Amino acid sequence: MAKGYYLFRGDKTACGGKIIDGYTDHQFFDKDMACEGHRVTCGKHEGLYRIAGGLDTDDIHGKRIAGTLHSRSSCPCKSRLIPSNWDDDYDFTTESAEENLGLSQIASLPKLPEPIQHAQVAKKHNDYAKTCTPDDNPLRDGVYIWVEVQETGHAFVSVHISNEIFVYTYGRFGRVGTAGLTGDGILLFMKGDDARLYYREELYQREAVVYKINDVGLFSAKSEFKKLWDLGTIPLVTKDMGERTKRNGRVIDEYDLTGSNCTTHTVNAINKAGSHVFDTRYISTTTGIPIEGHEDFTIPTSLKKYLSEKSRDLESMNVIDFTSEFKKQYPNINGFTPTESNFRGKAFEAATEGLSEAGSSTGYSAGSIGGLTCPHD
């Protein structure tokens, strides 16, 4: 006889995901009980999946209750589920039992349903390869520029390689100089749970827009940021510094809001990685000679405007708005609401909007000379 354990919302999968659904009207120690069909994330593959299998002898609202001996995640890992409550158990008898995470034994593996997204396409490929391919998940591989324009705004880059996420975001995450215009230029590197939470914060708190850049190599983009991060130094911890910055932040230069900021670092890295998205070419009205250059941005507002226009260019398709796809695969499970600007933030926002109206995507800006303000002490 094997001992199993009931599963609840928030319980982890062996691959690093977690159960995100549960019945609020059936709880044990204030935890919502999970059932077959409830949604679960995966720690190695993007998207949402289902709990497969449940106890034949127990159900809630017609759905079999999920248990460690009878249930799995339908993610490509077909991961087992790890209980968080060791006081709510059940017994199961089977002659063909195998070890389950060294904790108990297991019933026969249930038939696994397909992922919630792209189920039909996934079926066509999984029948042959049994692995996740680009057709299964449009976010499996790609280089993405994220832009949000609340207050001063922010821009950063994420790279997806075979469903593994690498996020590189630069900003004033440590010491700040006079009026908040300068400070330690910290490059924060995130992956795993940190990256997924950051995605949701940006999508739902900061209302970011995400653009896929199709003319740049995955490893080239990742390498540009990795080189900067590897050469950086551990930041001096400040009172307001976040845990993610303490763990994975590196000081790479002096931050300057007017010319060495998140926007300039984003554009420079994408250019160095080989993208031509920001290249320009026009004919001189005086000489008639073609002149080539590249767009130079200092503020997120101008960058967002430029990328939005590029995303409507159906001829090149080098820039595509992927915001809706990210929202599908990263639902607002944390209940985030848009952040309201404070007085100082509104002043910054008004200032940057003014710069945008004046035209910052000119091919030359303060970013070309590293900024206009002095570095902090």
Legacy VTK file of the C-alpha trace (Angstrom):
# vtk DataFile Version 3.0
C-alpha trace
ASCII
DATASET POLYDATA
POINTS 377 float
0.000 0.000 0.000
1.366 3.408 -1.022
0.648 6.751 0.597
-0.259 9.717 -1.578
-0.866 13.361 -0.811
-3.539 15.746 -2.004
-2.433 18.746 -4.077
-3.264 22.428 -3.727
-2.963 25.725 -5.541
0.665 26.867 -5.292
2.164 23.379 -5.042
5.292 22.966 -7.165
6.081 20.664 -10.055
9.322 18.693 -10.095
10.465 20.755 -13.093
10.033 24.083 -11.297
6.503 25.067 -12.291
3.492 25.355 -10.023
-0.257 24.782 -9.831
-2.077 28.087 -10.374
-5.724 26.969 -10.022
-7.728 25.524 -7.142
-11.245 25.480 -5.696
-11.761 28.281 -3.186
-14.835 26.517 -1.790
-12.830 23.381 -0.925
-9.851 24.226 1.265
-7.556 22.567 3.761
-5.690 24.896 6.122
-6.814 27.825 3.905
-5.305 26.259 0.775
-7.427 25.705 -2.357
-7.642 22.066 -3.428
-6.519 21.255 -6.975
-8.258 18.899 -9.386
-7.672 17.270 -12.742
-7.773 19.918 -15.473
-6.599 22.794 -13.312
-3.838 24.905 -14.826
-0.141 24.463 -14.087
3.021 26.196 -15.289
6.295 24.538 -16.270
9.735 25.479 -15.026
11.453 24.656 -18.330
8.866 25.438 -21.018
6.710 28.511 -21.468
2.924 28.430 -21.608
0.162 26.961 -19.490
-0.616 23.271 -19.086
-3.123 21.090 -17.174
-3.087 18.676 -14.296
-3.584 15.235 -15.829
-5.182 12.457 -13.824
-6.876 12.314 -10.435
-8.389 10.019 -7.841
-11.212 7.876 -9.199
-12.769 7.728 -5.746
-12.924 11.432 -4.953
-14.036 14.495 -6.909
-15.028 18.158 -6.537
-17.694 19.588 -8.832
-17.309 16.554 -11.077
-13.514 16.846 -11.396
-11.252 14.199 -9.913
-9.153 15.482 -7.008
-5.433 15.722 -7.798
-3.028 13.565 -5.822
0.666 12.791 -5.987
0.117 9.137 -6.959
-2.447 9.814 -9.662
-1.648 13.205 -11.214
0.984 14.734 -13.472
1.562 17.996 -15.298
0.789 17.862 -19.015
3.888 19.975 -19.754
6.581 18.488 -22.035
8.433 17.332 -18.889
5.371 15.296 -17.825
6.449 16.386 -14.382
5.349 14.925 -11.083
3.714 17.207 -8.549
5.220 17.949 -5.157
2.843 18.301 -2.189
3.133 21.138 0.311
0.747 19.659 2.873
1.953 16.438 4.453
-1.048 16.172 6.773
-3.663 15.553 4.064
-2.909 12.096 2.641
-4.606 9.045 1.164
-3.745 5.375 0.652
-3.439 3.576 -2.667
-2.783 -0.078 -3.426
-1.049 -1.194 -6.630
1.070 -4.180 -7.565
3.095 -2.268 -10.160
4.446 0.649 -8.218
7.517 2.790 -8.869
9.286 5.318 -6.746
7.848 8.857 -6.802
10.504 11.443 -5.917
11.702 9.104 -3.182
8.569 9.925 -1.183
5.995 7.316 -2.110
4.814 5.085 -4.910
2.782 5.880 -7.928
-0.217 4.726 -9.891
-0.035 4.148 -13.634
0.771 7.350 -15.506
-2.468 8.941 -16.743
-2.950 9.946 -20.331
-1.702 13.506 -20.601
-3.788 16.231 -22.270
-2.196 18.737 -24.608
-0.990 22.201 -23.550
-3.623 24.909 -23.342
-2.059 26.981 -26.133
-1.398 25.683 -29.650
-2.795 22.242 -28.865
-3.581 21.326 -32.458
-0.173 22.319 -33.818
1.561 20.615 -30.917
-0.239 17.346 -31.674
1.073 17.268 -35.203
4.703 17.544 -34.060
4.621 15.766 -30.725
3.376 12.592 -32.419
6.817 12.371 -34.023
9.342 14.162 -31.854
7.722 14.202 -28.404
9.538 17.488 -27.844
8.654 21.158 -27.875
9.354 22.846 -31.235
9.047 26.474 -32.442
5.605 25.723 -33.874
4.421 24.529 -30.471
5.498 27.707 -28.736
5.984 31.026 -30.583
8.061 32.277 -27.630
10.486 29.327 -27.702
13.242 31.338 -29.444
13.607 35.040 -30.000
15.137 38.398 -29.107
12.636 40.828 -27.583
12.775 44.527 -26.765
10.452 45.557 -23.938
9.372 49.198 -23.620
7.189 50.876 -21.004
6.578 54.606 -20.818
5.158 55.211 -17.347
7.025 58.032 -15.591
10.549 58.074 -17.104
9.804 54.759 -18.776
12.089 51.770 -19.190
13.480 49.523 -21.911
15.235 46.185 -21.692
16.020 43.045 -23.682
15.115 39.419 -23.145
16.458 36.470 -25.129
14.692 33.100 -25.401
16.799 30.107 -26.433
15.041 26.732 -26.578
12.476 27.917 -24.009
15.150 29.206 -21.610
14.740 32.871 -20.672
17.589 35.363 -20.262
16.597 38.879 -19.159
19.026 41.798 -19.175
17.758 45.087 -17.765
19.874 48.180 -17.049
19.067 51.055 -14.724
19.559 52.996 -11.497
19.011 50.029 -9.203
21.585 51.101 -6.595
23.191 54.386 -5.572
21.523 57.440 -7.087
23.114 60.833 -7.653
21.753 64.375 -7.688
18.037 64.666 -8.531
18.014 61.015 -9.507
19.595 61.746 -12.889
22.792 59.791 -12.298
23.932 56.791 -10.291
25.489 53.358 -10.475
24.706 51.874 -13.874
23.623 48.374 -12.899
22.929 45.573 -15.368
20.555 43.067 -13.804
20.509 39.521 -15.193
17.496 37.293 -14.512
16.245 33.862 -15.469
13.793 31.285 -14.132
11.236 32.456 -11.551
12.844 35.905 -11.278
12.448 36.457 -15.029
8.858 35.223 -15.137
7.812 37.450 -12.233
9.578 40.398 -13.851
7.671 39.738 -17.089
4.348 39.895 -15.225
5.337 43.051 -13.373
6.213 44.751 -16.649
3.137 43.513 -18.523
0.526 44.310 -15.890
2.009 46.897 -13.521
4.016 48.905 -16.023
1.908 48.069 -19.122
4.980 47.321 -21.232
4.852 46.586 -24.951
7.045 43.769 -26.319
8.611 43.712 -29.783
10.293 40.705 -31.349
13.422 41.618 -33.337
13.729 39.109 -36.162
17.029 40.110 -37.790
19.371 39.437 -34.879
20.968 36.214 -33.710
19.946 34.749 -30.353
23.479 34.007 -29.168
24.855 37.296 -30.506
22.325 39.317 -28.509
22.880 37.252 -25.367
26.645 37.509 -25.761
26.617 41.326 -25.926
24.925 41.581 -22.553
26.801 38.675 -20.991
30.147 40.329 -21.762
29.049 43.504 -19.981
27.660 41.591 -17.010
30.750 39.377 -16.665
33.028 42.433 -16.555
30.841 44.248 -14.038
31.367 44.554 -10.295
29.097 43.639 -7.393
27.089 46.750 -6.452
27.237 48.526 -3.131
24.031 47.513 -1.342
21.657 50.374 -0.572
18.625 50.533 1.700
16.097 50.374 -1.130
17.919 47.841 -3.312
15.780 44.876 -4.350
16.711 41.272 -3.685
17.067 40.495 -7.372
19.610 43.294 -7.761
21.552 42.133 -4.712
21.764 38.630 -6.166
22.280 39.285 -9.862
23.132 42.957 -10.406
26.509 44.153 -11.691
27.779 47.736 -11.961
28.965 48.194 -15.547
29.273 52.002 -15.838
27.914 55.360 -14.676
24.204 55.820 -15.297
23.115 59.121 -16.864
19.429 59.718 -17.553
20.253 62.012 -20.484
22.536 59.684 -22.380
23.674 56.454 -20.719
20.452 54.791 -19.713
18.246 51.773 -20.321
17.249 52.949 -23.797
20.767 53.644 -25.054
22.062 50.328 -23.715
19.170 48.440 -25.308
19.678 49.992 -28.739
23.489 49.759 -28.631
23.448 46.063 -27.709
20.948 45.194 -30.443
23.044 47.115 -32.984
26.282 45.397 -31.908
24.566 42.014 -32.098
24.070 42.590 -35.829
20.536 43.966 -36.175
19.769 46.525 -38.874
16.430 47.560 -37.381
17.818 50.970 -36.402
19.724 51.602 -39.646
18.719 54.578 -41.789
19.413 55.516 -45.381
18.397 58.691 -47.161
19.429 60.825 -50.131
21.035 64.182 -49.357
18.935 67.025 -50.748
22.071 69.079 -51.443
24.500 66.538 -52.905
22.169 63.747 -54.026
24.517 61.238 -52.375
23.028 58.371 -50.308
23.812 58.751 -46.595
23.685 55.823 -44.214
23.440 55.995 -40.450
21.361 54.698 -37.591
18.630 55.978 -35.329
19.808 57.024 -31.880
17.391 57.113 -28.954
17.661 58.474 -25.426
14.162 57.962 -24.061
11.749 55.000 -24.101
8.902 57.106 -25.534
10.761 57.676 -28.802
11.958 54.074 -28.944
8.417 52.787 -28.515
7.104 55.116 -31.224
9.816 53.997 -33.636
9.316 50.269 -32.989
5.535 50.612 -33.248
5.932 52.167 -36.683
8.398 49.458 -37.704
6.006 46.735 -36.539
3.420 48.018 -39.030
5.877 47.557 -41.897
4.564 44.286 -43.314
7.230 44.273 -46.007
10.258 43.644 -43.784
8.627 41.951 -40.743
11.836 42.584 -38.784
9.855 44.012 -35.860
6.665 42.346 -34.616
4.504 43.339 -31.661
4.426 40.237 -29.435
2.670 41.755 -26.418
-0.524 39.736 -26.776
1.411 36.481 -27.075
3.343 37.222 -23.892
0.094 37.996 -22.079
-1.334 34.662 -23.213
1.614 32.739 -21.835
2.149 34.926 -18.783
-1.342 35.562 -17.375
-1.790 37.980 -14.494
-1.832 35.296 -11.787
-0.443 37.769 -9.237
-3.334 40.206 -9.665
-1.083 43.133 -10.585
-2.715 46.489 -11.373
-1.181 49.411 -13.307
1.143 51.547 -11.206
0.043 55.135 -10.636
2.640 57.867 -11.126
3.616 59.954 -8.108
4.274 63.693 -8.352
7.954 63.276 -9.170
7.192 60.560 -11.653
4.643 62.725 -13.456
7.217 65.490 -13.744
9.710 63.075 -15.307
6.968 61.732 -17.561
6.039 65.204 -18.772
9.683 66.018 -19.431
10.310 62.904 -21.472
7.065 63.375 -23.399
8.329 66.840 -24.292
11.595 65.420 -25.536
9.680 62.909 -27.608
7.557 65.591 -29.233
10.724 67.558 -29.993
12.064 64.526 -31.839
14.684 62.342 -30.222
15.050 59.752 -32.976
17.269 62.007 -35.051
20.375 59.915 -35.552
22.166 61.997 -32.914
21.338 62.584 -29.268
22.872 62.983 -25.844
23.342 59.238 -25.930
25.930 59.676 -28.692
28.282 61.447 -26.269
27.367 59.581 -23.082
24.942 62.124 -21.642
24.907 65.720 -20.479
24.797 65.478 -16.694
27.756 64.950 -14.388
28.314 61.585 -12.709
27.509 61.263 -9.023
30.168 61.278 -6.322
LINES 1 378
377 0 1 2 3 4 5 6 7 8 9 10 11 12 13 14 15 16 17 18 19 20 21 22 23 24 25 26 27 28 29 30 31 32 33 34 35 36 37 38 39 40 41 42 43 44 45 46 47 48 49 50 51 52 53 54 55 56 57 58 59 60 61 62 63 64 65 66 67 68 69 70 71 72 73 74 75 76 77 78 79 80 81 82 83 84 85 86 87 88 89 90 91 92 93 94 95 96 97 98 99 100 101 102 103 104 105 106 107 108 109 110 111 112 113 114 115 116 117 118 119 120 121 122 123 124 125 126 127 128 129 130 131 132 133 134 135 136 137 138 139 140 141 142 143 144 145 146 147 148 149 150 151 152 153 154 155 156 157 158 159 160 161 162 163 164 165 166 167 168 169 170 171 172 173 174 175 176 177 178 179 180 181 182 183 184 185 186 187 188 189 190 191 192 193 194 195 196 197 198 199 200 201 202 203 204 205 206 207 208 209 210 211 212 213 214 215 216 217 218 219 220 221 222 223 224 225 226 227 228 229 230 231 232 233 234 235 236 237 238 239 240 241 242 243 244 245 246 247 248 249 250 251 252 253 254 255 256 257 258 259 260 261 262 263 264 265 266 267 268 269 270 271 272 273 274 275 276 277 278 279 280 281 282 283 284 285 286 287 288 289 290 291 292 293 294 295 296 297 298 299 300 301 302 303 304 305 306 307 308 309 310 311 312 313 314 315 316 317 318 319 320 321 322 323 324 325 326 327 328 329 330 331 332 333 334 335 336 337 338 339 340 341 342 343 344 345 346 347 348 349 350 351 352 353 354 355 356 357 358 359 360 361 362 363 364 365 366 367 368 369 370 371 372 373 374 375 376
